[in-house]
Amino acid sequence: MKRVRMKPKKSSVFAGILNFFFWGVGYMYLEKRIEEAFYLIVSYFLVFIFSLWYITAAGLLLFAGIYWIIFWSLWISIYIGYDAYRLGKVKK
């Protein structure tokens, strides 16, 4: 009888944490949604660059930059972290 070597089980919690802090990396860890992971990594870089630009500006743009980082970026991080967690729970 031939033995089938199984892949180690990937943790969905770890994938969710990875995706929360580093957009798209959790998907790459799970080896699912690789194309979306690439776009998330690029968009994470763009959000970081624009956030730095807003923070270096004075006045109302400073408030907008802080709002951008804290609220918008946080909500997206929570959503894609939860999405990677759910995706890791799916059994095939």
Backbone as CSV, one residue per row, in Angstrom:
resi,resn,N_x,N_y,N_z,CA_x,CA_y,CA_z,C_x,C_y,C_z
1,MET,0.836,-1.172,0.000,0.000,0.000,0.000,0.892,1.250,0.000
2,LYS,0.571,2.174,-0.850,1.350,3.401,-0.984,0.917,4.418,0.076
3,ARG,1.898,4.975,0.749,1.601,5.986,1.764,1.497,7.351,1.101
4,VAL,0.466,8.041,1.439,0.259,9.388,0.917,0.759,10.375,1.962
5,ARG,1.652,11.218,1.538,2.204,12.213,2.453,1.266,13.417,2.500
6,MET,0.803,13.744,3.682,-0.124,14.858,3.836,0.646,16.132,4.166
7,LYS,0.123,17.235,3.667,0.701,18.529,4.008,0.350,18.862,5.455
8,PRO,1.233,19.572,6.131,0.885,19.980,7.497,-0.307,20.938,7.469
9,LYS,-1.151,20.820,8.470,-2.331,21.672,8.530,-1.912,23.105,8.846
10,LYS,-2.464,24.019,8.101,-2.136,25.433,8.304,-3.149,26.049,9.261
11,SER,-2.657,26.840,10.173,-3.499,27.461,11.194,-4.276,28.632,10.609
12,SER,-5.598,28.583,10.749,-6.420,29.680,10.246,-6.275,30.923,11.119
13,VAL,-6.022,30.734,12.409,-5.825,31.882,13.306,-4.541,32.620,12.929
14,PHE,-3.476,31.871,12.672,-2.215,32.486,12.270,-2.365,33.219,10.937
15,ALA,-3.125,32.630,10.004,-3.365,33.281,8.710,-4.142,34.580,8.895
16,GLY,-5.121,34.574,9.800,-5.883,35.790,10.078,-5.021,36.884,10.683
17,ILE,-4.129,36.505,11.596,-3.223,37.482,12.213,-2.250,38.035,11.178
18,LEU,-1.713,37.155,10.338,-0.814,37.616,9.271,-1.517,38.596,8.345
19,ASN,-2.751,38.253,7.955,-3.486,39.119,7.036,-3.877,40.439,7.695
20,PHE,-4.094,40.434,9.010,-4.432,41.670,9.710,-3.264,42.651,9.678
21,PHE,-2.067,42.160,9.990,-0.909,43.046,10.058,-0.259,43.298,8.700
22,PHE,-0.238,42.304,7.851,0.394,42.429,6.532,-0.596,41.932,5.491
23,TRP,-1.298,42.882,4.875,-2.370,42.529,3.945,-1.870,41.566,2.879
24,GLY,-2.584,40.477,2.678,-2.285,39.530,1.614,-1.354,38.400,2.007
25,VAL,-0.564,38.575,3.045,0.408,37.547,3.425,-0.302,36.317,4.002
26,GLY,-1.426,36.524,4.668,-2.199,35.395,5.189,-2.736,34.510,4.079
27,TYR,-3.157,35.133,2.976,-3.621,34.353,1.821,-2.472,33.542,1.227
28,MET,-1.298,34.136,1.168,-0.146,33.412,0.629,0.240,32.263,1.559
29,TYR,0.113,32.472,2.857,0.398,31.407,3.820,-0.554,30.225,3.615
30,LEU,-1.823,30.525,3.357,-2.809,29.467,3.128,-2.723,28.878,1.722
31,GLU,-1.936,29.524,0.858,-1.803,29.131,-0.548,-3.145,29.202,-1.269
32,LYS,-3.915,30.239,-0.966,-5.207,30.488,-1.598,-5.279,31.961,-1.954
33,ARG,-6.017,32.265,-2.991,-6.222,33.650,-3.441,-4.899,34.382,-3.649
34,ILE,-4.000,33.771,-4.373,-2.670,34.352,-4.572,-2.747,35.655,-5.365
35,GLU,-3.612,35.710,-6.384,-3.715,36.937,-7.181,-4.240,38.092,-6.333
36,GLU,-5.248,37.828,-5.510,-5.770,38.873,-4.629,-4.717,39.305,-3.611
37,ALA,-3.906,38.354,-3.175,-2.847,38.676,-2.213,-1.859,39.672,-2.804
38,PHE,-1.523,39.491,-4.076,-0.605,40.424,-4.729,-1.188,41.834,-4.740
39,TYR,-2.463,41.966,-5.100,-3.093,43.287,-5.142,-3.211,43.895,-3.746
40,LEU,-3.447,43.073,-2.735,-3.511,43.594,-1.369,-2.156,44.096,-0.894
41,ILE,-1.100,43.390,-1.262,0.244,43.826,-0.871,0.582,45.159,-1.529
42,VAL,0.238,45.311,-2.803,0.476,46.579,-3.508,-0.362,47.691,-2.879
43,SER,-1.636,47.421,-2.584,-2.484,48.459,-2.000,-2.027,48.822,-0.584
44,TYR,-1.506,47.849,0.170,-0.974,48.132,1.504,0.201,49.106,1.400
45,PHE,1.062,48.880,0.419,2.195,49.773,0.199,1.706,51.182,-0.155
46,LEU,0.693,51.277,-1.024,0.165,52.587,-1.414,-0.497,53.299,-0.234
47,VAL,-1.249,52.571,0.577,-1.868,53.168,1.764,-0.790,53.701,2.700
48,PHE,0.280,52.951,2.869,1.381,53.381,3.724,2.018,54.667,3.192
49,ILE,2.285,54.726,1.888,2.900,55.917,1.284,1.987,57.133,1.423
50,PHE,0.688,56.971,1.079,-0.238,58.102,1.174,-0.445,58.537,2.624
51,SER,-0.435,57.600,3.543,-0.587,57.955,4.953,0.598,58.781,5.436
52,LEU,1.795,58.400,5.028,2.970,59.200,5.391,2.896,60.595,4.785
53,TRP,2.406,60.686,3.556,2.298,61.988,2.907,1.300,62.866,3.653
54,TYR,0.155,62.298,4.045,-0.844,63.077,4.775,-0.308,63.544,6.125
55,ILE,0.429,62.689,6.807,0.934,63.052,8.130,1.991,64.145,8.044
56,THR,2.796,64.146,6.985,3.825,65.176,6.866,3.241,66.528,6.479
57,ALA,2.041,66.551,5.934,1.401,67.822,5.585,0.850,68.464,6.861
58,ALA,0.607,69.756,6.778,0.140,70.478,7.963,-1.370,70.715,7.896
59,GLY,-1.924,71.077,9.025,-3.319,71.491,9.079,-4.313,70.348,8.990
60,LEU,-5.335,70.562,8.151,-6.413,69.586,8.039,-5.942,68.264,7.450
61,LEU,-4.905,68.309,6.625,-4.407,67.063,6.050,-3.819,66.152,7.121
62,LEU,-3.289,66.737,8.192,-2.779,65.923,9.293,-3.916,65.125,9.926
63,PHE,-5.044,65.788,10.175,-6.211,65.094,10.722,-6.702,64.022,9.754
64,ALA,-6.723,64.342,8.463,-7.160,63.366,7.459,-6.225,62.164,7.424
65,GLY,-4.930,62.404,7.561,-3.968,61.304,7.564,-4.139,60.389,8.759
66,ILE,-4.359,60.984,9.911,-4.575,60.174,11.111,-5.878,59.388,10.988
67,TYR,-6.924,60.045,10.496,-8.201,59.361,10.278,-8.028,58.218,9.286
68,TRP,-7.293,58.474,8.203,-7.045,57.469,7.169,-6.369,56.239,7.766
69,ILE,-5.329,56.457,8.544,-4.573,55.335,9.109,-5.407,54.569,10.133
70,ILE,-5.980,55.281,11.066,-6.648,54.610,12.181,-7.938,53.923,11.752
71,PHE,-8.814,54.635,11.089,-10.135,54.078,10.821,-10.195,53.255,9.540
72,TRP,-9.834,53.848,8.428,-9.960,53.152,7.139,-9.056,51.933,7.070
73,SER,-7.809,52.127,7.404,-6.851,51.023,7.345,-7.195,49.938,8.366
74,LEU,-7.653,50.330,9.543,-8.006,49.361,10.574,-9.194,48.502,10.159
75,TRP,-10.222,49.134,9.584,-11.397,48.358,9.171,-11.055,47.374,8.061
76,ILE,-10.226,47.790,7.136,-9.814,46.865,6.076,-8.981,45.734,6.666
77,SER,-8.098,46.048,7.594,-7.279,45.017,8.234,-8.139,44.003,8.975
78,ILE,-9.147,44.484,9.682,-10.038,43.573,10.402,-10.779,42.676,9.424
79,TYR,-11.295,43.259,8.350,-12.061,42.461,7.389,-11.201,41.398,6.714
80,ILE,-10.042,41.774,6.207,-9.250,40.767,5.485,-8.611,39.766,6.441
81,GLY,-8.376,40.167,7.694,-7.915,39.199,8.687,-8.978,38.157,8.976
82,TYR,-10.225,38.613,9.129,-11.336,37.690,9.356,-11.582,36.820,8.129
83,ASP,-11.429,37.395,6.948,-11.618,36.636,5.713,-10.593,35.510,5.600
84,ALA,-9.345,35.783,5.938,-8.316,34.735,5.901,-8.601,33.669,6.955
85,TYR,-9.101,34.088,8.110,-9.469,33.124,9.152,-10.576,32.195,8.655
86,ARG,-11.616,32.791,8.050,-12.718,31.989,7.503,-12.247,31.071,6.397
87,LEU,-11.386,31.589,5.532,-10.866,30.802,4.413,-10.045,29.620,4.911
88,GLY,-9.331,29.807,5.999,-8.548,28.714,6.573,-9.406,27.640,7.215
89,LYS,-10.611,27.990,7.622,-11.522,27.028,8.240,-12.237,26.146,7.218
90,VAL,-12.253,26.548,5.945,-12.958,25.784,4.908,-12.231,24.472,4.666
91,LYS,-12.971,23.409,4.703,-12.393,22.082,4.461,-12.654,21.697,3.014
92,LYS,-11.640,21.113,2.383,-11.823,20.668,0.994,-11.824,19.172,0.941
